[in-house]
């Protein structure tokens, strides 16, 4: 795995949703690095990517309340445990569970294994609320997928919080897990 600056030179085999991520970042003037790799389906595989990126690879969980009326994207450090009870109390929500794949595709245009904060660019109706564990903010860089799990990006945390997330029209809620 070799760290590259910016978008791939050859975009031939790239999906449209991945290209939209690069277009957004480039239009915002955000510097980013990229590494291409085999599909990252587990946190163990992500550890190797983490070393290549030298960034906090976030565990991104797509959640909903019991009634499936409120949806959340939770970003937390990959080594942290997630307890629904703790988060539900902080955000004053009925018990949370993992949202169905069809909602993930409908709202974020992503599939399981590719969940990423960058998917919020596809949530034009603002159906998904962004939750970020405070520990993610203490690192210089955030690692995330460009809506596909065969590439990973390294973006400065400050750029993500001050430029990228606001441009996607989402106001994050900081949580303590």
PASEBA-1860 file (N, C-alpha, C; in nm, 3 decimals):
! residues 177
1> XXXXXXXX> 0.084/-0.118/0.000/0.000/0.000/0.000/0.088/0.124/0.000 ~ 0.064/0.209/-0.096/0.144/0.330/-0.109/0.053/0.453/-0.098 ~ 0.091/0.545/-0.012/0.016/0.667/0.007/0.033/0.760/-0.113 ~ -0.078/0.803/-0.171/-0.078/0.892/-0.288/-0.145/1.024/-0.251 ~ -0.104/1.131/-0.313/-0.170/1.260/-0.293/-0.289/1.272/-0.387 ~ -0.405/1.307/-0.332/-0.522/1.337/-0.412/-0.585/1.221/-0.484 ~ -0.664/1.255/-0.585/-0.743/1.157/-0.660/-0.653/1.069/-0.746 ~ -0.704/0.952/-0.783/-0.628/0.863/-0.871/-0.611/0.927/-1.010
9> XXXXXXXX> -0.498/0.902/-1.073/-0.476/0.953/-1.209/-0.569/0.882/-1.307 ~ -0.585/0.752/-1.292/-0.671/0.675/-1.381/-0.804/0.650/-1.310 ~ -0.910/0.709/-1.363/-1.041/0.698/-1.300/-1.130/0.595/-1.371 ~ -1.074/0.520/-1.463/-1.151/0.428/-1.547/-1.236/0.330/-1.468 ~ -1.180/0.264/-1.370/-1.252/0.159/-1.297/-1.313/0.208/-1.166 ~ -1.322/0.338/-1.148/-1.376/0.394/-1.024/-1.527/0.415/-1.035 ~ -1.595/0.391/-0.925/-1.740/0.412/-0.921/-1.772/0.561/-0.914 ~ -1.888/0.596/-0.967/-1.932/0.736/-0.968/-1.935/0.795/-0.827
17> XXXXXXXX> -1.982/0.717/-0.730/-1.990/0.771/-0.594/-1.853/0.800/-0.536 ~ -1.752/0.724/-0.574/-1.614/0.751/-0.530/-1.563/0.879/-0.597 ~ -1.589/0.893/-0.725/-1.545/1.012/-0.800/-1.610/1.138/-0.742 ~ -1.737/1.127/-0.700/-1.805/1.243/-0.638/-1.734/1.288/-0.511 ~ -1.678/1.194/-0.435/-1.603/1.230/-0.314/-1.481/1.312/-0.352 ~ -1.404/1.265/-0.451/-1.286/1.340/-0.494/-1.324/1.477/-0.548 ~ -1.434/1.482/-0.623/-1.481/1.611/-0.677/-1.514/1.708/-0.564 ~ -1.581/1.659/-0.460/-1.617/1.745/-0.347/-1.491/1.796/-0.277
25> XXXXXXXX> -1.400/1.706/-0.243/-1.279/1.746/-0.172/-1.197/1.845/-0.255 ~ -1.185/1.818/-0.383/-1.109/1.909/-0.471/-1.177/2.045/-0.481 ~ -1.310/2.046/-0.491/-1.382/2.173/-0.503/-1.369/2.257/-0.376 ~ -1.350/2.192/-0.262/-1.335/2.261/-0.134/-1.190/2.303/-0.108 ~ -1.098/2.257/-0.193/-0.956/2.288/-0.173/-0.895/2.215/-0.056 ~ -0.950/2.100/-0.021/-0.902/2.021/0.092/-0.793/1.925/0.044 ~ -0.678/1.931/0.109/-0.570/1.836/0.079/-0.605/1.701/0.141 ~ -0.576/1.595/0.067/-0.600/1.460/0.120/-0.503/1.364/0.053
33> XXXXXXXX> -0.478/1.255/0.123/-0.397/1.147/0.070/-0.486/1.024/0.059 ~ -0.446/0.934/-0.029/-0.527/0.816/-0.060/-0.437/0.693/-0.067 ~ -0.492/0.582/-0.023/-0.427/0.453/-0.042/-0.532/0.358/-0.098 ~ -0.494/0.285/-0.203/-0.582/0.183/-0.261/-0.543/0.048/-0.202 ~ -0.642/-0.039/-0.183/-0.617/-0.167/-0.115/-0.728/-0.266/-0.147 ~ -0.710/-0.387/-0.101/-0.815/-0.487/-0.113/-0.933/-0.443/-0.026 ~ -1.050/-0.498/-0.051/-1.169/-0.461/0.025/-1.145/-0.473/0.174 ~ -1.177/-0.367/0.246/-1.158/-0.362/0.391/-1.291/-0.396/0.458
41> XXXXXXXX> -1.305/-0.521/0.496/-1.431/-0.566/0.554/-1.426/-0.586/0.705 ~ -1.306/-0.583/0.765/-1.294/-0.603/0.908/-1.200/-0.497/0.967 ~ -1.210/-0.477/1.097/-1.122/-0.381/1.164/-0.977/-0.430/1.158 ~ -0.955/-0.561/1.151/-0.818/-0.612/1.141/-0.752/-0.568/1.011 ~ -0.826/-0.577/0.901/-0.773/-0.531/0.773/-0.749/-0.381/0.780 ~ -0.837/-0.312/0.849/-0.824/-0.167/0.862/-0.698/-0.126/0.939 ~ -0.649/-0.215/1.026/-0.528/-0.183/1.101/-0.408/-0.164/1.008 ~ -0.396/-0.247/0.905/-0.288/-0.232/0.808/-0.304/-0.101/0.731
49> XXXXXXXX> -0.427/-0.069/0.697/-0.455/0.057/0.628/-0.422/0.173/0.721 ~ -0.459/0.158/0.847/-0.432/0.260/0.949/-0.283/0.292/0.953 ~ -0.200/0.190/0.949/-0.055/0.212/0.952/-0.008/0.284/0.827 ~ -0.063/0.248/0.712/-0.024/0.314/0.587/-0.067/0.461/0.587 ~ -0.185/0.489/0.642/-0.236/0.625/0.644/-0.180/0.708/0.758 ~ -0.140/0.642/0.867/-0.098/0.711/0.989/-0.208/0.808/1.032 ~ -0.329/0.754/1.045/-0.446/0.832/1.082/-0.538/0.747/1.168 ~ -0.633/0.812/1.234/-0.734/0.740/1.309/-0.839/0.688/1.212
57> XXXXXXXX> -0.840/0.557/1.191/-0.943/0.497/1.107/-1.066/0.484/1.195 ~ -1.172/0.548/1.154/-1.294/0.546/1.235/-1.378/0.424/1.205 ~ -1.436/0.373/1.312/-1.542/0.273/1.298/-1.667/0.356/1.274 ~ -1.734/0.333/1.163/-1.853/0.410/1.128/-1.973/0.317/1.137 ~ -2.065/0.352/1.224/-2.182/0.268/1.246/-2.307/0.343/1.202 ~ -2.389/0.277/1.121/-2.514/0.336/1.074/-2.625/0.280/1.162 ~ -2.689/0.368/1.238/-2.782/0.328/1.342/-2.920/0.391/1.321 ~ -3.018/0.334/1.388/-3.151/0.395/1.388/-3.220/0.365/1.521
65> XXXXXXXX> -3.326/0.441/1.547/-3.405/0.413/1.667/-3.498/0.295/1.638 ~ -3.565/0.251/1.739/-3.650/0.132/1.727/-3.760/0.150/1.622 ~ -3.812/0.271/1.610/-3.921/0.298/1.517/-3.872/0.318/1.373 ~ -3.742/0.322/1.353/-3.681/0.346/1.221/-3.726/0.480/1.163 ~ -3.729/0.581/1.251/-3.763/0.716/1.208/-3.646/0.812/1.220 ~ -3.551/0.781/1.306/-3.431/0.863/1.325/-3.309/0.779/1.292 ~ -3.219/0.838/1.212/-3.101/0.765/1.165/-2.975/0.841/1.203 ~ -2.870/0.766/1.235/-2.746/0.825/1.285/-2.627/0.757/1.219
73> XXXXXXXX> -2.524/0.838/1.194/-2.393/0.786/1.155/-2.301/0.818/1.271 ~ -2.249/0.716/1.335/-2.161/0.731/1.450/-2.018/0.704/1.408 ~ -1.930/0.802/1.433/-1.786/0.786/1.410/-1.718/0.768/1.545 ~ -1.647/0.657/1.560/-1.568/0.637/1.681/-1.440/0.564/1.645 ~ -1.340/0.579/1.730/-1.212/0.513/1.706/-1.233/0.363/1.696 ~ -1.159/0.299/1.607/-1.176/0.158/1.579/-1.157/0.067/1.698 ~ -1.080/0.110/1.797/-1.054/0.024/1.912/-1.153/0.044/2.027 ~ -1.250/0.131/2.008/-1.347/0.158/2.115/-1.466/0.065/2.107
81> XXXXXXXX> -1.519/0.030/2.222/-1.640/-0.051/2.232/-1.762/0.041/2.220 ~ -1.865/-0.011/2.158/-1.989/0.064/2.141/-2.098/-0.001/2.224 ~ -2.161/0.078/2.310/-2.273/0.030/2.391/-2.393/0.118/2.359 ~ -2.497/0.056/2.305/-2.614/0.134/2.263/-2.676/0.211/2.380 ~ -2.676/0.151/2.496/-2.738/0.215/2.613/-2.672/0.350/2.643 ~ -2.538/0.353/2.638/-2.464/0.477/2.668/-2.496/0.586/2.567 ~ -2.497/0.550/2.440/-2.522/0.649/2.336/-2.669/0.693/2.337 ~ -2.760/0.600/2.351/-2.903/0.634/2.352/-2.934/0.738/2.459
89> XXXXXXXX> -2.875/0.724/2.575/-2.899/0.819/2.684/-2.847/0.958/2.648 ~ -2.731/0.964/2.585/-2.672/1.094/2.551/-2.751/1.170/2.445 ~ -2.808/1.099/2.351/-2.879/1.168/2.241/-3.030/1.167/2.262 ~ -3.074/1.116/2.378/-3.217/1.113/2.413/-3.299/1.044/2.305 ~ -3.258/0.923/2.276/-3.325/0.844/2.173/-3.371/0.711/2.232 ~ -3.475/0.659/2.172/-3.514/0.522/2.206/-3.397/0.431/2.172 ~ -3.399/0.314/2.224/-3.291/0.218/2.203/-3.247/0.213/2.057 ~ -3.117/0.221/2.035/-3.060/0.221/1.901/-3.021/0.080/1.858
97> XXXXXXXX> -3.027/0.058/1.728/-2.979/-0.066/1.670/-2.921/-0.034/1.534 ~ -2.861/-0.134/1.471/-2.806/-0.113/1.338/-2.920/-0.098/1.239 ~ -2.908/0.003/1.154/-3.012/0.028/1.054/-3.000/-0.072/0.939 ~ -3.110/-0.092/0.873/-3.114/-0.185/0.761/-3.030/-0.134/0.644 ~ -2.976/-0.228/0.570/-2.892/-0.198/0.454/-2.964/-0.108/0.354 ~ -3.093/-0.130/0.336/-3.165/-0.050/0.236/-3.168/0.099/0.271 ~ -3.172/0.132/0.402/-3.168/0.273/0.443/-3.029/0.331/0.416 ~ -2.928/0.252/0.440/-2.790/0.295/0.416/-2.772/0.332/0.269
105> XXXXXXXX> -2.822/0.248/0.183/-2.812/0.274/0.038/-2.900/0.391/-0.003 ~ -3.021/0.398/0.052/-3.114/0.504/0.016/-3.064/0.642/0.059 ~ -3.017/0.654/0.183/-2.979/0.785/0.237/-2.835/0.825/0.205 ~ -2.743/0.729/0.206/-2.600/0.760/0.195/-2.534/0.710/0.066 ~ -2.604/0.629/-0.011/-2.550/0.569/-0.133/-2.422/0.491/-0.104 ~ -2.426/0.416/0.005/-2.314/0.329/0.040/-2.367/0.192/0.082 ~ -2.278/0.095/0.081/-2.313/-0.042/0.116/-2.235/-0.084/0.240 ~ -2.278/-0.189/0.308/-2.206/-0.237/0.426/-2.058/-0.259/0.393
113> XXXXXXXX> -1.973/-0.221/0.486/-1.829/-0.232/0.468/-1.769/-0.106/0.408 ~ -1.852/-0.017/0.358/-1.806/0.108/0.298/-1.859/0.231/0.373 ~ -1.919/0.210/0.488/-1.980/0.321/0.561/-1.871/0.424/0.593 ~ -1.903/0.550/0.565/-1.806/0.657/0.579/-1.877/0.789/0.601 ~ -1.812/0.877/0.672/-1.864/1.012/0.688/-1.886/1.078/0.553 ~ -1.810/1.040/0.452/-1.824/1.099/0.319/-1.959/1.066/0.256 ~ -2.025/0.962/0.302/-2.157/0.928/0.251/-2.261/1.035/0.282 ~ -2.232/1.121/0.380/-2.327/1.227/0.414/-2.345/1.326/0.299
121> XXXXXXXX> -2.251/1.331/0.206/-2.267/1.419/0.090/-2.387/1.378/0.005 ~ -2.429/1.253/0.019/-2.543/1.201/-0.057/-2.676/1.216/0.017 ~ -2.669/1.260/0.141/-2.789/1.277/0.225/-2.843/1.419/0.208 ~ -2.900/1.446/0.092/-2.948/1.580/0.058/-3.067/1.625/0.143 ~ -3.143/1.530/0.195/-3.261/1.563/0.276/-3.229/1.573/0.425 ~ -3.105/1.547/0.464/-3.067/1.558/0.604/-3.133/1.457/0.695 ~ -3.153/1.336/0.645/-3.219/1.231/0.723/-3.127/1.171/0.829 ~ -2.994/1.181/0.807/-2.898/1.115/0.895/-2.828/1.219/0.982
129> XXXXXXXX> -2.829/1.194/1.112/-2.759/1.283/1.207/-2.619/1.227/1.230 ~ -2.520/1.315/1.229/-2.381/1.276/1.250/-2.345/1.285/1.397 ~ -2.296/1.174/1.452/-2.247/1.167/1.589/-2.099/1.134/1.584 ~ -2.018/1.211/1.657/-1.873/1.188/1.658/-1.827/1.172/1.801 ~ -1.763/1.060/1.831/-1.704/1.042/1.963/-1.590/1.141/1.980 ~ -1.583/1.206/2.093/-1.486/1.313/2.117/-1.341/1.268/2.094 ~ -1.309/1.141/2.118/-1.171/1.094/2.102/-1.123/1.102/1.957 ~ -1.215/1.096/1.861/-1.178/1.107/1.720/-1.117/1.244/1.692
137> XXXXXXXX> -1.162/1.345/1.765/-1.119/1.483/1.740/-0.980/1.515/1.792 ~ -0.922/1.426/1.871/-0.791/1.451/1.931/-0.674/1.412/1.841 ~ -0.702/1.350/1.730/-0.597/1.307/1.638/-0.582/1.409/1.525 ~ -0.463/1.416/1.466/-0.439/1.512/1.359/-0.514/1.478/1.230 ~ -0.525/1.346/1.203/-0.589/1.302/1.079/-0.701/1.204/1.106 ~ -0.800/1.208/1.018/-0.909/1.109/1.017/-0.893/1.026/0.891 ~ -0.910/0.897/0.905/-0.910/0.807/0.790/-1.052/0.763/0.761 ~ -1.090/0.765/0.634/-1.224/0.723/0.596/-1.223/0.671/0.453
145> XXXXXXXX> -1.328/0.600/0.417/-1.343/0.552/0.280/-1.408/0.659/0.194 ~ -1.377/0.663/0.066/-1.448/0.752/-0.027/-1.574/0.684/-0.082 ~ -1.659/0.635/0.011/-1.786/0.567/-0.020/-1.766/0.433/-0.090 ~ -1.646/0.381/-0.086/-1.613/0.248/-0.139/-1.499/0.192/-0.054 ~ -1.501/0.063/-0.025/-1.403/0.011/0.072/-1.275/-0.046/0.010 ~ -1.243/-0.004/-0.112/-1.117/-0.046/-0.174/-1.018/0.069/-0.182 ~ -1.051/0.180/-0.121/-0.962/0.296/-0.106/-0.989/0.357/0.030 ~ -0.889/0.424/0.083/-0.905/0.497/0.208/-0.837/0.632/0.195
153> XXXXXXXX> -0.894/0.730/0.263/-0.844/0.867/0.257/-0.790/0.910/0.392 ~ -0.692/1.001/0.388/-0.642/1.065/0.509/-0.667/1.215/0.492 ~ -0.747/1.268/0.584/-0.785/1.409/0.580/-0.757/1.469/0.717 ~ -0.703/1.590/0.720/-0.680/1.655/0.849/-0.813/1.669/0.923 ~ -0.811/1.637/1.050/-0.931/1.645/1.132/-0.990/1.785/1.127 ~ -0.905/1.887/1.134/-0.954/2.026/1.128/-1.025/2.052/0.996 ~ -0.971/2.003/0.884/-1.036/2.021/0.754/-1.170/1.948/0.749 ~ -1.174/1.829/0.807/-1.299/1.752/0.809/-1.405/1.828/0.887
161> XXXXXXXX> -1.368/1.877/1.005/-1.465/1.943/1.093/-1.503/2.083/1.046 ~ -1.406/2.158/0.995/-1.430/2.299/0.961/-1.475/2.322/0.818 ~ -1.445/2.228/0.728/-1.474/2.250/0.586/-1.564/2.142/0.527 ~ -1.522/2.016/0.538/-1.592/1.908/0.467/-1.732/1.884/0.524 ~ -1.742/1.861/0.653/-1.873/1.831/0.713/-1.971/1.947/0.694 ~ -1.930/2.072/0.720/-2.024/2.182/0.692/-2.067/2.188/0.546 ~ -1.977/2.159/0.454/-2.011/2.162/0.311/-2.114/2.054/0.277 ~ -2.116/1.946/0.353/-2.214/1.840/0.330/-2.347/1.870/0.398
169> XXXXXXXX> -2.354/1.983/0.470/-2.479/2.026/0.531/-2.518/1.952/0.657 ~ -2.419/1.904/0.732/-2.448/1.831/0.856/-2.375/1.897/0.973 ~ -2.447/1.908/1.083/-2.391/1.963/1.206/-2.364/1.844/1.299 ~ -2.237/1.816/1.328/-2.211/1.699/1.414/-2.249/1.723/1.560 ~ -2.288/1.616/1.624/-2.308/1.617/1.769/-2.193/1.537/1.828 ~ -2.120/1.598/1.919/-2.008/1.531/1.983/-2.062/1.450/2.101 ~ -2.022/1.324/2.107/-2.065/1.234/2.215/-1.944/1.180/2.288 ~ -1.970/1.125/2.406/-1.862/1.074/2.492/-1.887/0.926/2.518
177> X> -1.810/0.840/2.451/-1.828/0.696/2.465/-1.708/0.634/2.533
END
